[in-house]
Amino acid sequence: MPSQLILASASPRRRQLLACLGLDFGCERADIDETPWPGENPVAHARRLALTKADVVAARQPQAIVLAADTVVVLEGQILGKPVDADEARQMLRALRSRPHEVISAVAMAASGRIEAVEHISRVWMRAYTDAEIEAYIATGDPLDKAGAYAIQHPDFRPVARFEGCFASIMGLPLGLVADLLTLYGLYPNPTWPAACHALTGQCCHLPTPTC
């Protein structure tokens, strides 16, 4: 059984979250085309991208356990990816304002020719932020590498009024699902990982079956 764990991502958020599990890991970006296929539903899209990322990196690192993830924001059935520029970020943030949407985070694991994926869906309600707040947030550059043009954890913008689901999953990595998958591949997270997740996100992980 391969023992090296590789996160197929360059996301600092996913690195922070994965570190909560107390396991050593490396990082390697997959660099794939993330364009949705015509007619592809959001869950299938997130799963396909996570599986593709895992498969690409596993082909380069056949002795490793490869973990990949993909997160999509979905508003009324429409996938909101990463905005291409400030104008698109502005449009997304205005469309999301004062409304609910879904955040789907899919996780894939690949090792020894075996690959599988699971996903977590959270429901998120955005607050009634102002146009001036949108402009100040865009000026930070933060929205441009985020699905849906926002980060739930941003300390100043704080765009989310409330959510149902998992804070870590909305950030980009559902740690409970990751912990369960890793044990199937012979890697065992530190039992205190929910406390580490709480320290990072400020949100509780519910035991004994955490959803984050």
CYANA upper distance limits for C-alpha pairs under 8 A (distance plus 0.5 A):
  1 MET  CA    112 SER  CA      7.86
  1 MET  CA    185 TYR  CA      8.26
  1 MET  CA    186 GLY  CA      8.22
  2 PRO  CA     63 GLN  CA      5.80
  2 PRO  CA     64 ALA  CA      5.84
  2 PRO  CA     65 ILE  CA      6.77
  2 PRO  CA    111 ALA  CA      7.63
  2 PRO  CA    112 SER  CA      7.81
  3 SER  CA     63 GLN  CA      8.20
  3 SER  CA     64 ALA  CA      6.71
  3 SER  CA     65 ILE  CA      7.05
  3 SER  CA    186 GLY  CA      8.45
  3 SER  CA    187 LEU  CA      8.09
  4 GLN  CA     24 ASP  CA      8.49
  4 GLN  CA     25 PHE  CA      7.30
  4 GLN  CA     26 GLY  CA      8.49
  4 GLN  CA     63 GLN  CA      7.85
  4 GLN  CA     64 ALA  CA      5.31
  4 GLN  CA     65 ILE  CA      6.39
  5 LEU  CA     24 ASP  CA      7.53
  5 LEU  CA     25 PHE  CA      5.31
  5 LEU  CA     26 GLY  CA      6.92
  5 LEU  CA     64 ALA  CA      6.32
  5 LEU  CA     65 ILE  CA      5.29
  5 LEU  CA     66 VAL  CA      6.42
  5 LEU  CA     67 LEU  CA      7.83
  6 ILE  CA     25 PHE  CA      5.88
  6 ILE  CA     26 GLY  CA      5.20
  6 ILE  CA     27 CYS  CA      5.82
  6 ILE  CA     28 GLU  CA      7.29
  6 ILE  CA     64 ALA  CA      7.17
  6 ILE  CA     65 ILE  CA      6.66
  6 ILE  CA     66 VAL  CA      5.35
  6 ILE  CA     67 LEU  CA      6.61
  7 LEU  CA     15 ARG  CA      8.24
  7 LEU  CA     25 PHE  CA      7.36
  7 LEU  CA     26 GLY  CA      6.62
  7 LEU  CA     27 CYS  CA      5.21
  7 LEU  CA     28 GLU  CA      6.80
  7 LEU  CA     29 ARG  CA      8.48
  7 LEU  CA     66 VAL  CA      6.50
  7 LEU  CA     67 LEU  CA      5.41
  7 LEU  CA     68 ALA  CA      6.52
  8 ALA  CA     27 CYS  CA      6.38
  8 ALA  CA     28 GLU  CA      5.46
  8 ALA  CA     29 ARG  CA      5.60
  8 ALA  CA     30 ALA  CA      6.37
  8 ALA  CA     53 LYS  CA      6.94
  8 ALA  CA     54 ALA  CA      6.89
  8 ALA  CA     57 VAL  CA      6.93
  8 ALA  CA     66 VAL  CA      7.06
  8 ALA  CA     67 LEU  CA      6.39
  8 ALA  CA     68 ALA  CA      5.41
  8 ALA  CA     69 ALA  CA      8.16
  9 SER  CA     14 ARG  CA      7.99
  9 SER  CA     27 CYS  CA      6.66
  9 SER  CA     28 GLU  CA      6.33
  9 SER  CA     29 ARG  CA      5.10
  9 SER  CA     30 ALA  CA      7.19
  9 SER  CA     68 ALA  CA      7.26
  9 SER  CA     69 ALA  CA      8.26
 10 ALA  CA     14 ARG  CA      8.49
 10 ALA  CA     15 ARG  CA      8.28
 10 ALA  CA     27 CYS  CA      7.15
 10 ALA  CA     28 GLU  CA      7.23
 10 ALA  CA     29 ARG  CA      5.98
 11 SER  CA     15 ARG  CA      6.87
 12 PRO  CA     16 GLN  CA      6.64
 13 ARG  CA     17 LEU  CA      6.76
 13 ARG  CA    171 MET  CA      7.44
 13 ARG  CA    172 GLY  CA      7.64
 14 ARG  CA     18 LEU  CA      6.46
 14 ARG  CA    171 MET  CA      8.29
 14 ARG  CA    172 GLY  CA      6.74
 14 ARG  CA    173 LEU  CA      6.51
 15 ARG  CA     19 ALA  CA      6.60
 16 GLN  CA     20 CYS  CA      7.38
 17 LEU  CA     21 LEU  CA      8.22
 17 LEU  CA    168 ALA  CA      7.77
 17 LEU  CA    173 LEU  CA      7.31
 17 LEU  CA    175 LEU  CA      7.77
 17 LEU  CA    197 CYS  CA      7.47
 17 LEU  CA    200 LEU  CA      8.26
 18 LEU  CA     22 GLY  CA      8.33
 18 LEU  CA     23 LEU  CA      8.42
 18 LEU  CA    173 LEU  CA      8.20
 18 LEU  CA    175 LEU  CA      7.74
 19 ALA  CA     23 LEU  CA      7.08
 19 ALA  CA     24 ASP  CA      8.27
 20 CYS  CA    193 TRP  CA      6.05
 20 CYS  CA    194 PRO  CA      8.33
 20 CYS  CA    196 ALA  CA      5.72
 20 CYS  CA    197 CYS  CA      6.24
 21 LEU  CA    179 ALA  CA      7.92
 21 LEU  CA    189 PRO  CA      5.42
 21 LEU  CA    190 ASN  CA      6.15
 21 LEU  CA    193 TRP  CA      5.50
 21 LEU  CA    196 ALA  CA      8.16
 22 GLY  CA    189 PRO  CA      6.49
 22 GLY  CA    190 ASN  CA      5.91
 22 GLY  CA    193 TRP  CA      7.52
 23 LEU  CA    189 PRO  CA      6.83
 23 LEU  CA    190 ASN  CA      8.02
 28 GLU  CA     57 VAL  CA      7.64
 29 ARG  CA     57 VAL  CA      8.11
 30 ALA  CA     53 LYS  CA      5.79
 30 ALA  CA     54 ALA  CA      8.19
 30 ALA  CA     56 VAL  CA      6.66
 30 ALA  CA     57 VAL  CA      6.41
 31 ASP  CA     53 LYS  CA      8.18
 32 ILE  CA     52 THR  CA      8.23
 32 ILE  CA     53 LYS  CA      7.40
 34 GLU  CA     49 LEU  CA      7.20
 36 PRO  CA     40 GLU  CA      6.92
 36 PRO  CA     45 HIS  CA      6.83
 37 TRP  CA     45 HIS  CA      8.18
 40 GLU  CA     44 ALA  CA      6.98
 40 GLU  CA     45 HIS  CA      6.58
 41 ASN  CA     45 HIS  CA      6.57
 41 ASN  CA     77 GLY  CA      8.42
 42 PRO  CA     46 ALA  CA      6.70
 42 PRO  CA     72 VAL  CA      7.82
 42 PRO  CA     74 VAL  CA      7.59
 42 PRO  CA     77 GLY  CA      7.91
 42 PRO  CA     78 GLN  CA      8.28
 42 PRO  CA     79 ILE  CA      6.85
 42 PRO  CA    104 ILE  CA      8.17
 43 VAL  CA     47 ARG  CA      6.67
 43 VAL  CA    104 ILE  CA      7.25
 43 VAL  CA    106 ALA  CA      8.34
 43 VAL  CA    119 GLU  CA      8.24
 44 ALA  CA     48 ARG  CA      6.46
 45 HIS  CA     49 LEU  CA      6.76
 46 ALA  CA     50 ALA  CA      6.71
 46 ALA  CA     70 ASP  CA      6.04
 46 ALA  CA     71 THR  CA      6.86
 46 ALA  CA     72 VAL  CA      6.99
 46 ALA  CA    104 ILE  CA      7.53
 46 ALA  CA    105 SER  CA      7.29
 46 ALA  CA    106 ALA  CA      6.04
 47 ARG  CA     51 LEU  CA      6.53
 47 ARG  CA     70 ASP  CA      7.86
 47 ARG  CA    106 ALA  CA      5.82
 47 ARG  CA    107 VAL  CA      7.71
 47 ARG  CA    108 ALA  CA      8.05
 47 ARG  CA    117 ALA  CA      6.99
 47 ARG  CA    118 VAL  CA      7.82
 47 ARG  CA    119 GLU  CA      7.67
 48 ARG  CA     52 THR  CA      6.47
 49 LEU  CA     53 LYS  CA      6.56
 49 LEU  CA     69 ALA  CA      8.19
 49 LEU  CA     70 ASP  CA      6.74
 50 ALA  CA     54 ALA  CA      6.74
 50 ALA  CA     68 ALA  CA      5.86
 50 ALA  CA     69 ALA  CA      5.23
 50 ALA  CA     70 ASP  CA      5.68
 50 ALA  CA    106 ALA  CA      6.63
 50 ALA  CA    107 VAL  CA      6.34
 50 ALA  CA    108 ALA  CA      5.86
 50 ALA  CA    117 ALA  CA      7.90
 51 LEU  CA     55 ASP  CA      6.54
 51 LEU  CA     68 ALA  CA      7.65
 51 LEU  CA    107 VAL  CA      8.24
 51 LEU  CA    108 ALA  CA      5.80
 51 LEU  CA    109 MET  CA      8.12
 51 LEU  CA    115 ILE  CA      7.99
 51 LEU  CA    116 GLU  CA      7.72
 51 LEU  CA    117 ALA  CA      7.08
 52 THR  CA     56 VAL  CA      6.55
 53 LYS  CA     57 VAL  CA      6.86
 53 LYS  CA     68 ALA  CA      6.39
 53 LYS  CA     69 ALA  CA      8.17
 54 ALA  CA     58 ALA  CA      6.41
 54 ALA  CA     66 VAL  CA      6.32
 54 ALA  CA     67 LEU  CA      6.61
 54 ALA  CA     68 ALA  CA      5.58
 54 ALA  CA    108 ALA  CA      6.73
 54 ALA  CA    109 MET  CA      6.86
 54 ALA  CA    110 ALA  CA      6.41
 54 ALA  CA    115 ILE  CA      8.44
 55 ASP  CA     59 ALA  CA      6.65
 55 ASP  CA    110 ALA  CA      7.17
 55 ASP  CA    115 ILE  CA      8.19
 56 VAL  CA     60 ARG  CA      7.35
 57 VAL  CA     61 GLN  CA      6.59
 57 VAL  CA     66 VAL  CA      7.41
 58 ALA  CA     62 PRO  CA      5.79
 58 ALA  CA     63 GLN  CA      8.49
 58 ALA  CA     64 ALA  CA      7.45
 58 ALA  CA     65 ILE  CA      8.01
 58 ALA  CA     66 VAL  CA      6.47
 58 ALA  CA    110 ALA  CA      6.93
 58 ALA  CA    111 ALA  CA      7.45
 62 PRO  CA    111 ALA  CA      7.68
 62 PRO  CA    112 SER  CA      7.43
 63 GLN  CA    111 ALA  CA      7.87
 63 GLN  CA    112 SER  CA      7.68
 64 ALA  CA    111 ALA  CA      6.77
 65 ILE  CA    109 MET  CA      7.56
 65 ILE  CA    110 ALA  CA      6.35
 65 ILE  CA    111 ALA  CA      5.27
 65 ILE  CA    112 SER  CA      8.41
 65 ILE  CA    185 TYR  CA      8.24
 66 VAL  CA    109 MET  CA      6.10
 66 VAL  CA    110 ALA  CA      5.60
 66 VAL  CA    111 ALA  CA      6.91
 67 LEU  CA    107 VAL  CA      7.74
 67 LEU  CA    108 ALA  CA      6.35
 67 LEU  CA    109 MET  CA      5.22
 67 LEU  CA    110 ALA  CA      7.19
 68 ALA  CA    107 VAL  CA      6.27
 68 ALA  CA    108 ALA  CA      5.65
 68 ALA  CA    109 MET  CA      6.94
 69 ALA  CA    105 SER  CA      7.36
 69 ALA  CA    106 ALA  CA      5.97
 69 ALA  CA    107 VAL  CA      4.86
 69 ALA  CA    108 ALA  CA      6.63
 69 ALA  CA    172 GLY  CA      7.88
 69 ALA  CA    173 LEU  CA      7.26
 70 ASP  CA    105 SER  CA      6.12
 70 ASP  CA    106 ALA  CA      5.83
 70 ASP  CA    107 VAL  CA      7.21
 70 ASP  CA    172 GLY  CA      7.54
 71 THR  CA    103 VAL  CA      7.42
 71 THR  CA    104 ILE  CA      6.00
 71 THR  CA    105 SER  CA      4.72
 71 THR  CA    106 ALA  CA      6.87
 71 THR  CA    147 ALA  CA      7.48
 71 THR  CA    170 ILE  CA      8.14
 71 THR  CA    172 GLY  CA      6.13
 71 THR  CA    173 LEU  CA      8.49
 72 VAL  CA     79 ILE  CA      7.05
 72 VAL  CA     80 LEU  CA      7.15
 72 VAL  CA     81 GLY  CA      6.83
 72 VAL  CA    103 VAL  CA      6.26
 72 VAL  CA    104 ILE  CA      5.80
 72 VAL  CA    105 SER  CA      7.05
 72 VAL  CA    147 ALA  CA      6.33
 72 VAL  CA    148 GLY  CA      7.96
 73 VAL  CA     79 ILE  CA      6.37
 73 VAL  CA     80 LEU  CA      5.73
 73 VAL  CA     81 GLY  CA      7.31
 73 VAL  CA    101 HIS  CA      7.71
 73 VAL  CA    102 GLU  CA      6.41
 73 VAL  CA    103 VAL  CA      5.12
 73 VAL  CA    104 ILE  CA      7.00
 73 VAL  CA    147 ALA  CA      6.45
 73 VAL  CA    148 GLY  CA      5.90
 74 VAL  CA     78 GLN  CA      5.82
 74 VAL  CA     79 ILE  CA      5.13
 74 VAL  CA     80 LEU  CA      6.38
 74 VAL  CA    101 HIS  CA      6.35
 74 VAL  CA    102 GLU  CA      5.61
 74 VAL  CA    103 VAL  CA      6.68
 74 VAL  CA    104 ILE  CA      8.20
 75 LEU  CA     79 ILE  CA      7.13
 75 LEU  CA     80 LEU  CA      7.69
 75 LEU  CA     96 LEU  CA      7.87
 75 LEU  CA    100 PRO  CA      8.12
 75 LEU  CA    101 HIS  CA      5.47
 75 LEU  CA    102 GLU  CA      7.15
 76 GLU  CA    101 HIS  CA      7.54
 80 LEU  CA     92 MET  CA      7.94
 80 LEU  CA    147 ALA  CA      6.70
 80 LEU  CA    148 GLY  CA      5.46
 81 GLY  CA    146 LYS  CA      7.99
 81 GLY  CA    147 ALA  CA      5.01
 81 GLY  CA    148 GLY  CA      6.12
 81 GLY  CA    149 ALA  CA      8.27
 82 LYS  CA    143 PRO  CA      8.36
 82 LYS  CA    144 LEU  CA      6.74
 82 LYS  CA    145 ASP  CA      6.15
 82 LYS  CA    146 LYS  CA      5.68
 82 LYS  CA    147 ALA  CA      4.86
 82 LYS  CA    148 GLY  CA      6.59
 82 LYS  CA    149 ALA  CA      6.63
 83 PRO  CA     88 GLU  CA      5.81
 83 PRO  CA     89 ALA  CA      5.68
 83 PRO  CA     92 MET  CA      8.42
 83 PRO  CA    143 PRO  CA      7.97
 83 PRO  CA    144 LEU  CA      6.08
 83 PRO  CA    145 ASP  CA      7.76
 83 PRO  CA    146 LYS  CA      8.00
 83 PRO  CA    147 ALA  CA      7.84
 83 PRO  CA    148 GLY  CA      7.75
 83 PRO  CA    149 ALA  CA      6.64
 84 VAL  CA     88 GLU  CA      6.84
 84 VAL  CA     89 ALA  CA      8.08
 84 VAL  CA    144 LEU  CA      7.37
 85 ASP  CA     89 ALA  CA      6.85
 85 ASP  CA    144 LEU  CA      7.10
 86 ALA  CA     90 ARG  CA      6.58
 86 ALA  CA    138 ILE  CA      7.02
 86 ALA  CA    144 LEU  CA      7.68
 87 ASP  CA     91 GLN  CA      6.82
 88 GLU  CA     92 MET  CA      6.70
 89 ALA  CA     93 LEU  CA      6.65
 89 ALA  CA    138 ILE  CA      7.87
 89 ALA  CA    143 PRO  CA      6.94
 89 ALA  CA    144 LEU  CA      7.35
 89 ALA  CA    148 GLY  CA      8.11
 89 ALA  CA    149 ALA  CA      5.78
 90 ARG  CA     94 ARG  CA      6.66
 90 ARG  CA    134 ILE  CA      7.37
 90 ARG  CA    135 GLU  CA      8.18
 90 ARG  CA    138 ILE  CA      8.00
 91 GLN  CA     95 ALA  CA      6.63
 92 MET  CA     96 LEU  CA      6.67
 92 MET  CA    148 GLY  CA      6.73
 92 MET  CA    149 ALA  CA      6.99
 93 LEU  CA     97 ARG  CA      6.57
 93 LEU  CA    134 ILE  CA      7.59
 93 LEU  CA    148 GLY  CA      7.86
 93 LEU  CA    149 ALA  CA      7.07
 93 LEU  CA    150 TYR  CA      8.05
 94 ARG  CA    131 ASP  CA      8.40
 96 LEU  CA    100 PRO  CA      7.77
 96 LEU  CA    101 HIS  CA      7.96
 96 LEU  CA    126 MET  CA      7.08
 97 ARG  CA    126 MET  CA      6.04
 97 ARG  CA    127 ARG  CA      6.71
 97 ARG  CA    128 ALA  CA      6.19
 97 ARG  CA    129 TYR  CA      7.24
 98 SER  CA    125 TRP  CA      7.34
 98 SER  CA    126 MET  CA      5.50
 98 SER  CA    127 ARG  CA      5.46
 98 SER  CA    128 ALA  CA      5.33
 98 SER  CA    129 TYR  CA      8.29
 99 ARG  CA    125 TRP  CA      6.13
 99 ARG  CA    126 MET  CA      6.13
 99 ARG  CA    127 ARG  CA      8.15
100 PRO  CA    123 ARG  CA      7.38
100 PRO  CA    124 VAL  CA      5.88
100 PRO  CA    125 TRP  CA      4.66
100 PRO  CA    126 MET  CA      6.81
101 HIS  CA    123 ARG  CA      6.33
101 HIS  CA    124 VAL  CA      5.87
101 HIS  CA    125 TRP  CA      7.01
102 GLU  CA    121 ILE  CA      7.17
102 GLU  CA    122 SER  CA      6.16
102 GLU  CA    123 ARG  CA      5.06
102 GLU  CA    124 VAL  CA      6.47
103 VAL  CA    121 ILE  CA      6.23
103 VAL  CA    122 SER  CA      5.72
103 VAL  CA    123 ARG  CA      6.83
103 VAL  CA    124 VAL  CA      7.70
103 VAL  CA    170 ILE  CA      6.56
104 ILE  CA    119 GLU  CA      7.33
104 ILE  CA    120 HIS  CA      6.31
104 ILE  CA    121 ILE  CA      5.07
104 ILE  CA    122 SER  CA      7.04
104 ILE  CA    169 SER  CA      8.31
104 ILE  CA    170 ILE  CA      8.07
105 SER  CA    119 GLU  CA      6.03
105 SER  CA    120 HIS  CA      5.88
105 SER  CA    121 ILE  CA      7.04
105 SER  CA    169 SER  CA      6.44
105 SER  CA    170 ILE  CA      7.60
105 SER  CA    172 GLY  CA      6.68
105 SER  CA    173 LEU  CA      7.12
105 SER  CA    174 PRO  CA      7.42
106 ALA  CA    117 ALA  CA      7.31
106 ALA  CA    118 VAL  CA      6.20
106 ALA  CA    119 GLU  CA      4.50
106 ALA  CA    120 HIS  CA      6.88
107 VAL  CA    117 ALA  CA      5.92
107 VAL  CA    118 VAL  CA      5.97
107 VAL  CA    119 GLU  CA      6.47
107 VAL  CA    173 LEU  CA      7.97
107 VAL  CA    174 PRO  CA      8.28
107 VAL  CA    177 LEU  CA      8.18
107 VAL  CA    178 VAL  CA      7.62
108 ALA  CA    115 ILE  CA      7.48
108 ALA  CA    116 GLU  CA      6.04
108 ALA  CA    117 ALA  CA      4.62
108 ALA  CA    118 VAL  CA      7.11
109 MET  CA    115 ILE  CA      6.03
109 MET  CA    116 GLU  CA      6.15
109 MET  CA    117 ALA  CA      6.97
109 MET  CA    181 LEU  CA      7.73
110 ALA  CA    114 ARG  CA      6.03
110 ALA  CA    115 ILE  CA      4.72
110 ALA  CA    116 GLU  CA      7.27
111 ALA  CA    115 ILE  CA      7.07
111 ALA  CA    185 TYR  CA      8.38
118 VAL  CA    177 LEU  CA      7.94
119 GLU  CA    177 LEU  CA      8.41
120 HIS  CA    169 SER  CA      7.47
120 HIS  CA    174 PRO  CA      7.34
121 ILE  CA    165 GLY  CA      7.40
122 SER  CA    163 PHE  CA      7.59
122 SER  CA    164 GLU  CA      6.18
122 SER  CA    165 GLY  CA      4.88
122 SER  CA    166 CYS  CA      6.79
122 SER  CA    169 SER  CA      8.08
122 SER  CA    170 ILE  CA      7.45
123 ARG  CA    163 PHE  CA      6.07
123 ARG  CA    164 GLU  CA      5.63
123 ARG  CA    165 GLY  CA      6.94
124 VAL  CA    160 VAL  CA      7.46
124 VAL  CA    161 ALA  CA      8.38
124 VAL  CA    162 ARG  CA      6.69
124 VAL  CA    163 PHE  CA      4.80
124 VAL  CA    164 GLU  CA      6.96
125 TRP  CA    160 VAL  CA      6.48
125 TRP  CA    161 ALA  CA      6.13
125 TRP  CA    162 ARG  CA      5.90
125 TRP  CA    163 PHE  CA      6.43
126 MET  CA    159 PRO  CA      6.30
126 MET  CA    160 VAL  CA      4.89
126 MET  CA    161 ALA  CA      5.61
126 MET  CA    162 ARG  CA      7.62
127 ARG  CA    159 PRO  CA      6.39
127 ARG  CA    160 VAL  CA      6.05
127 ARG  CA    161 ALA  CA      5.20
129 TYR  CA    133 GLU  CA      6.69
129 TYR  CA    134 ILE  CA      7.71
129 TYR  CA    159 PRO  CA      7.49
130 THR  CA    134 ILE  CA      6.89
131 ASP  CA    135 GLU  CA      6.77
132 ALA  CA    136 ALA  CA      6.73
133 GLU  CA    137 TYR  CA      6.60
133 GLU  CA    157 PHE  CA      7.53
134 ILE  CA    138 ILE  CA      6.62
135 GLU  CA    139 ALA  CA      6.65
136 ALA  CA    140 THR  CA      7.33
137 TYR  CA    141 GLY  CA      7.75
137 TYR  CA    142 ASP  CA      7.56
137 TYR  CA    143 PRO  CA      7.89
137 TYR  CA    157 PHE  CA      6.77
138 ILE  CA    142 ASP  CA      7.14
138 ILE  CA    143 PRO  CA      6.64
138 ILE  CA    144 LEU  CA      8.46
142 ASP  CA    146 LYS  CA      7.81
142 ASP  CA    149 ALA  CA      8.34
142 ASP  CA    150 TYR  CA      7.81
142 ASP  CA    151 ALA  CA      8.22
143 PRO  CA    148 GLY  CA      8.38
143 PRO  CA    149 ALA  CA      4.69
143 PRO  CA    150 TYR  CA      5.55
143 PRO  CA    151 ALA  CA      7.72
144 LEU  CA    149 ALA  CA      6.58
145 ASP  CA    149 ALA  CA      7.68
146 LYS  CA    150 TYR  CA      6.15
146 LYS  CA    151 ALA  CA      7.09
150 TYR  CA    159 PRO  CA      7.94
151 ALA  CA    158 ARG  CA      8.48
151 ALA  CA    159 PRO  CA      8.24
151 ALA  CA    171 MET  CA      7.27
152 ILE  CA    158 ARG  CA      6.82
152 ILE  CA    159 PRO  CA      6.86
152 ILE  CA    160 VAL  CA      6.67
152 ILE  CA    167 PHE  CA      8.40
152 ILE  CA    170 ILE  CA      7.57
152 ILE  CA    171 MET  CA      7.04
153 GLN  CA    158 ARG  CA      7.20
153 GLN  CA    171 MET  CA      7.71
153 GLN  CA    201 THR  CA      7.96
154 HIS  CA    158 ARG  CA      6.02
154 HIS  CA    159 PRO  CA      8.38
165 GLY  CA    169 SER  CA      8.44
165 GLY  CA    211 THR  CA      7.65
165 GLY  CA    212 CYS  CA      8.21
166 CYS  CA    170 ILE  CA      6.84
166 CYS  CA    174 PRO  CA      7.49
166 CYS  CA    211 THR  CA      6.58
166 CYS  CA    212 CYS  CA      5.29
167 PHE  CA    171 MET  CA      6.79
167 PHE  CA    201 THR  CA      7.70
167 PHE  CA    203 GLN  CA      7.29
167 PHE  CA    212 CYS  CA      7.23
168 ALA  CA    172 GLY  CA      6.85
168 ALA  CA    173 LEU  CA      6.17
168 ALA  CA    174 PRO  CA      5.95
168 ALA  CA    175 LEU  CA      7.18
168 ALA  CA    197 CYS  CA      8.32
168 ALA  CA    201 THR  CA      7.58
168 ALA  CA    212 CYS  CA      6.11
169 SER  CA    173 LEU  CA      5.09
169 SER  CA    174 PRO  CA      4.46
169 SER  CA    175 LEU  CA      7.66
169 SER  CA    212 CYS  CA      6.59
170 ILE  CA    174 PRO  CA      8.24
173 LEU  CA    178 VAL  CA      8.19
174 PRO  CA    178 VAL  CA      6.86
174 PRO  CA    211 THR  CA      7.72
174 PRO  CA    212 CYS  CA      5.30
175 LEU  CA    179 ALA  CA      6.43
175 LEU  CA    211 THR  CA      8.16
175 LEU  CA    212 CYS  CA      5.48
176 GLY  CA    180 ASP  CA      6.79
176 GLY  CA    209 THR  CA      8.15
176 GLY  CA    210 PRO  CA      5.84
176 GLY  CA    211 THR  CA      5.88
176 GLY  CA    212 CYS  CA      5.26
177 LEU  CA    181 LEU  CA      6.71
177 LEU  CA    211 THR  CA      7.74
177 LEU  CA    212 CYS  CA      7.71
178 VAL  CA    182 LEU  CA      6.58
179 ALA  CA    183 THR  CA      6.96
179 ALA  CA    188 TYR  CA      7.95
179 ALA  CA    189 PRO  CA      6.79
180 ASP  CA    184 LEU  CA      7.27
181 LEU  CA    185 TYR  CA      7.29
182 LEU  CA    186 GLY  CA      6.92
182 LEU  CA    187 LEU  CA      5.59
182 LEU  CA    188 TYR  CA      6.99
182 LEU  CA    189 PRO  CA      8.17
183 THR  CA    187 LEU  CA      5.47
183 THR  CA    188 TYR  CA      5.71
183 THR  CA    189 PRO  CA      8.18
189 PRO  CA    193 TRP  CA      7.44
192 THR  CA    196 ALA  CA      7.28
193 TRP  CA    197 CYS  CA      6.65
194 PRO  CA    198 HIS  CA      6.63
194 PRO  CA    204 CYS  CA      7.83
194 PRO  CA    205 CYS  CA      5.88
194 PRO  CA    206 HIS  CA      8.46
195 ALA  CA    199 ALA  CA      6.65
195 ALA  CA    204 CYS  CA      8.24
195 ALA  CA    205 CYS  CA      8.10
196 ALA  CA    200 LEU  CA      6.81
197 CYS  CA    201 THR  CA      6.52
197 CYS  CA    202 GLY  CA      8.22
197 CYS  CA    203 GLN  CA      7.99
197 CYS  CA    204 CYS  CA      8.15
197 CYS  CA    205 CYS  CA      7.79
198 HIS  CA    202 GLY  CA      5.38
198 HIS  CA    203 GLN  CA      5.43
198 HIS  CA    204 CYS  CA      5.74
198 HIS  CA    205 CYS  CA      7.24
199 ALA  CA    203 GLN  CA      8.27
205 CYS  CA    210 PRO  CA      5.90
205 CYS  CA    211 THR  CA      7.38
205 CYS  CA    212 CYS  CA      6.52
206 HIS  CA    210 PRO  CA      5.05
206 HIS  CA    211 THR  CA      7.30
206 HIS  CA    212 CYS  CA      8.44
